[in-house]
């Protein structure tokens, strides 16, 4: 059992952070547990020093290696679609800055995350440790999932794929949800796929922009 024990919370009063949460709420996110987690996980801890003054802007920001930390609204939307319950086993593909993984951990999920870039993963690992999140991570190609800990209650992919990688569908529990952006290199729709036994039901939300998912079952 993984317990997030020694977590540190963000300052109690922070006008800009509260504004960020309010904006997300106005855009239709209503899961109070998620909104609480987003106000406790301080996005400033996940952006580069030079971008600290933009940490609460509702936009993606560069994190180095041509990658980005996702826009807060997008993080909120995808997380709400995952319908995470405390204790759920969640797989994330694309650790990046570690922000999304930290939100999931703050919501009580047991988080497994895969990142293909070792430098980014090393930075995120330090963040998880200093914030007290017990997140399990590895460097590798997430398009093939992470079989060792499967099946998962939910899987979130935070990079844009040309199509849904079959291994991720295979590694979902019955009743589990996969949230994944699918499209071309410029624009993607977020697919919300629920597994019911061996059937898959898909809903789509249009018009998002992610960095590419690169790997065996992603972009070459
Ligand atoms: N969830 C991140 C968003 C990072 S951007 C955050 O909260 O900051 C997407 C990340 O996916 C990038 O860091 C990129 O290196 C990574 N990525 C792309 N293809 C991947 C793959 N096949 N397996 C694992 N990570 C991948």
Boltz pocket constraint, residues with backbone or C-beta under 6 A from the ligand:
constraints:
  - pocket:
      binder: B
      contacts: [[A, 67], [A, 68], [A, 69], [A, 70], [A, 93], [A, 94], [A, 95], [A, 96], [A, 97], [A, 98], [A, 99], [A, 100], [A, 101], [A, 114], [A, 115], [A, 116], [A, 117], [A, 120], [A, 140], [A, 141], [A, 142], [A, 143], [A, 158], [A, 159], [A, 211], [A, 212], [A, 213], [A, 214], [A, 215], [A, 216], [A, 218]]
      max_distance: 6.0
